[in-house]
């Protein structure tokens, strides 16, 4: 419609046009002006309502309670000597928050940053960081997952709701299931992330579960914090 003039109200294109010169522009205070004003108001109200519905529908992941901070060490003296042979992890179950997920195996990006599962292709799948020890070996094993995406909650959405004493079950390729006891759940600003505390090698079989959390920065599309669960091997079964 090259010969038509399109009107815009607050950035919205009003689907109402007329050939140039066929109709005079509405006089201030005239009927057409009032109709256009009402149409613009309706568009603005409907836009505001849509935004309101989107905000109201947004779900917020639980944040770790102060009482859940716990410790980063082993669950008890009896767990210090426990360990398992190397075997690749297959899946992870966290009964307290209803998680059951296959485990992807991811490394690092060219810039050295840890790779994360596809945000849209596999938001319900967690991933084991393959440059860490396998779950149950002496040292620190790392499993990560998304908290959400534009479609809603993802695999680790409720990670922040865990408490010391909850369990994490990791099934290994050799048929053994490693049982880890949660010792602490903490949230850190990404700008002050304690990498040494989270990733350092340990003298016991440690597990770290990591996801995003805290405030969401709409300007960057990123969460400003990370939620980290600290756990240690307490038992295993076939």
C-alpha positions as CSV (number, residue, x, y, z in Angstrom):
1,X,0.0,0.0,0.0
2,X,2.5,2.5,-1.2
3,X,-0.1,5.2,-1.6
4,X,-1.6,4.9,1.9
5,X,-0.6,6.8,5.0
6,X,-0.1,4.6,8.1
7,X,-0.8,6.1,11.5
8,X,1.2,5.0,14.6
9,X,0.1,5.3,18.2
10,X,2.8,4.9,20.8
11,X,4.9,2.8,18.3
12,X,2.0,0.6,17.3
13,X,0.9,0.7,13.6
14,X,-2.8,1.3,13.6
15,X,-4.6,-0.8,10.9
16,X,-6.6,2.1,9.6
17,X,-5.6,3.9,6.3
18,X,-6.9,6.0,3.6
19,X,-5.6,7.0,0.1
20,X,-3.8,10.3,0.2
21,X,-6.3,13.1,-0.3
22,X,-9.4,11.0,-0.2
23,X,-10.3,12.0,3.3
24,X,-9.3,15.1,5.1
25,X,-7.3,14.7,8.3
26,X,-9.5,14.7,11.4
27,X,-10.0,18.1,12.9
28,X,-9.0,18.5,16.6
29,X,-11.9,17.5,18.7
30,X,-13.8,15.9,15.8
31,X,-15.4,12.4,15.8
32,X,-12.4,10.8,14.0
33,X,-10.0,12.3,16.6
34,X,-12.0,10.9,19.4
35,X,-12.2,7.5,17.7
36,X,-8.4,7.6,17.1
37,X,-7.9,8.6,20.7
38,X,-10.0,5.7,22.0
39,X,-8.3,3.2,19.7
40,X,-4.9,4.4,20.9
41,X,-5.9,4.1,24.5
42,X,-7.2,0.6,23.9
43,X,-3.9,-0.4,22.2
44,X,-1.9,1.1,25.2
45,X,-4.1,-0.7,27.7
46,X,-3.9,-4.0,25.9
47,X,-0.2,-3.7,25.7
48,X,0.1,-2.9,29.4
49,X,-2.2,-5.8,30.2
50,X,0.0,-8.1,28.2
51,X,3.1,-7.0,30.0
52,X,1.2,-7.3,33.3
53,X,0.2,-10.9,32.5
54,X,3.7,-11.8,31.5
55,X,5.1,-10.3,34.8
56,X,2.5,-12.0,36.9
57,X,3.1,-15.4,35.2
58,X,6.9,-15.2,35.7
59,X,8.1,-17.8,38.1
60,X,11.0,-17.2,40.4
61,X,13.4,-20.0,41.3
62,X,13.8,-20.5,45.1
63,X,16.8,-18.9,46.7
64,X,18.9,-20.8,49.2
65,X,17.9,-20.1,52.8
66,X,20.5,-18.7,55.1
67,X,20.1,-21.7,57.3
68,X,21.0,-24.0,54.3
69,X,24.5,-22.5,53.9
70,X,26.0,-25.4,55.8
71,X,29.6,-26.4,55.0
72,X,31.6,-27.1,51.9
73,X,33.3,-30.2,53.5
74,X,32.4,-33.8,53.7
75,X,29.1,-34.9,55.3
76,X,30.9,-36.7,58.2
77,X,34.2,-38.4,59.2
78,X,32.9,-41.7,57.9
79,X,32.5,-40.3,54.4
80,X,36.1,-39.0,54.1
81,X,37.5,-42.4,53.0
82,X,34.7,-43.4,50.7
83,X,35.4,-43.4,47.0
84,X,34.5,-45.2,43.8
85,X,36.3,-46.3,40.7
86,X,36.2,-44.1,37.7
87,X,33.1,-44.6,35.6
88,X,31.3,-42.1,33.4
89,X,28.0,-40.7,34.9
90,X,24.8,-41.5,33.1
91,X,22.0,-39.7,35.0
92,X,21.3,-37.7,38.1
93,X,18.3,-37.9,40.5
94,X,17.5,-35.5,43.3
95,X,14.4,-36.8,45.1
96,X,13.8,-33.7,47.3
97,X,13.1,-31.5,44.3
98,X,11.9,-34.0,41.8
99,X,14.8,-34.0,39.4
100,X,15.6,-36.9,37.1
101,X,17.9,-36.1,34.2
102,X,20.2,-37.8,31.8
103,X,23.7,-36.3,31.9
104,X,25.4,-34.7,29.0
105,X,29.2,-34.6,29.0
106,X,30.6,-31.2,28.3
107,X,34.0,-29.6,28.3
108,X,35.1,-26.0,27.8
109,X,34.6,-23.3,25.1
110,X,37.5,-21.9,23.1
111,X,37.8,-19.0,25.6
112,X,38.3,-21.5,28.4
113,X,34.8,-21.0,30.0
114,X,32.9,-24.1,31.0
115,X,30.3,-25.1,28.4
116,X,26.7,-25.2,29.4
117,X,23.8,-27.4,28.0
118,X,21.9,-26.0,25.1
119,X,19.5,-23.5,26.4
120,X,16.7,-24.4,24.0
121,X,17.6,-27.9,22.8
122,X,18.1,-29.5,26.2
123,X,17.0,-27.2,29.0
124,X,15.8,-30.3,31.0
125,X,19.1,-32.0,30.8
126,X,22.0,-31.5,33.2
127,X,25.6,-31.9,32.2
128,X,28.7,-33.3,33.8
129,X,31.9,-31.3,33.4
130,X,34.1,-33.9,31.7
131,X,37.3,-32.3,32.9
132,X,36.4,-33.0,36.5
133,X,36.7,-36.4,38.2
134,X,33.8,-38.8,37.7
135,X,31.2,-38.7,40.6
136,X,32.5,-40.8,43.5
137,X,36.2,-40.4,42.7
138,X,38.4,-38.6,45.2
139,X,38.3,-35.0,44.1
140,X,35.6,-32.5,42.9
141,X,33.0,-33.6,40.3
142,X,30.9,-30.9,38.7
143,X,27.4,-31.1,37.4
144,X,25.6,-28.1,35.9
145,X,22.2,-27.3,34.5
146,X,20.0,-24.3,33.5
147,X,17.5,-22.7,36.0
148,X,15.1,-21.7,33.2
149,X,14.6,-20.3,29.7
150,X,12.0,-18.2,28.0
151,X,9.7,-21.3,28.0
152,X,9.8,-21.7,31.8
153,X,11.6,-23.7,34.5
154,X,14.5,-25.9,33.5
155,X,16.2,-28.9,35.1
156,X,17.8,-27.1,38.1
157,X,15.0,-24.6,38.7
158,X,14.5,-25.7,42.3
159,X,18.1,-26.3,43.1
160,X,18.1,-23.5,45.7
161,X,15.4,-25.3,47.7
162,X,17.8,-28.1,48.7
163,X,18.9,-28.4,52.3
164,X,21.7,-30.1,54.1
165,X,20.8,-33.8,54.5
166,X,19.1,-34.1,51.1
167,X,20.5,-36.6,48.7
168,X,21.8,-36.6,45.2
169,X,21.9,-40.0,43.3
170,X,24.3,-40.3,40.3
171,X,24.0,-43.4,38.2
172,X,27.3,-44.5,36.6
173,X,28.0,-46.4,33.4
174,X,29.2,-49.5,35.4
175,X,25.8,-49.9,37.1
176,X,26.8,-48.3,40.4
177,X,24.7,-45.5,41.8
178,X,26.7,-43.0,43.9
179,X,24.8,-41.4,46.8
180,X,25.8,-37.9,47.9
181,X,24.7,-36.1,50.9
182,X,24.1,-32.3,50.6
183,X,26.2,-30.4,53.1
184,X,25.5,-26.8,52.0
185,X,23.6,-24.7,49.5
186,X,24.9,-21.2,48.8
187,X,24.4,-18.3,46.3
188,X,27.3,-16.2,45.0
189,X,27.4,-13.1,42.9
190,X,29.1,-14.1,39.6
191,X,31.3,-11.0,39.9
192,X,32.6,-12.5,43.2
193,X,32.3,-16.2,42.4
194,X,34.7,-18.2,44.7
195,X,36.2,-20.5,42.0
196,X,38.8,-21.9,44.3
197,X,36.2,-22.9,46.9
198,X,33.9,-24.5,44.3
199,X,36.3,-26.2,41.9
200,X,39.4,-26.9,44.0
201,X,40.6,-30.5,44.3
202,X,39.5,-32.2,47.6
203,X,40.7,-35.2,49.5
204,X,37.3,-36.7,49.6
205,X,34.7,-37.6,46.9
206,X,33.0,-34.2,46.4
207,X,30.1,-33.2,44.1
208,X,29.1,-29.7,43.1
209,X,25.8,-28.8,41.5
210,X,25.7,-25.4,39.8
211,X,23.0,-23.2,38.2
212,X,22.1,-19.6,37.7
213,X,20.2,-17.6,40.3
214,X,19.6,-14.3,42.0
215,X,18.5,-11.2,40.1
216,X,18.0,-11.3,36.4
217,X,19.6,-8.5,34.4
218,X,17.3,-7.7,31.5
219,X,19.9,-5.6,29.8
220,X,22.3,-8.5,29.4
221,X,19.9,-11.4,29.5
222,X,21.9,-13.0,32.3
223,X,21.4,-13.8,36.0
224,X,23.8,-12.0,38.3
225,X,24.4,-14.9,40.7
226,X,25.1,-18.6,40.8
227,X,23.5,-21.2,43.1
228,X,25.9,-23.9,44.2
229,X,25.1,-27.1,46.1
230,X,28.0,-28.8,48.0
231,X,27.7,-32.5,48.6
232,X,30.0,-35.5,49.4
233,X,29.8,-39.2,48.8
234,X,28.0,-41.1,51.6
235,X,27.2,-44.5,50.1
236,X,26.7,-46.4,46.9
237,X,24.7,-49.4,45.6
238,X,24.5,-51.6,42.5
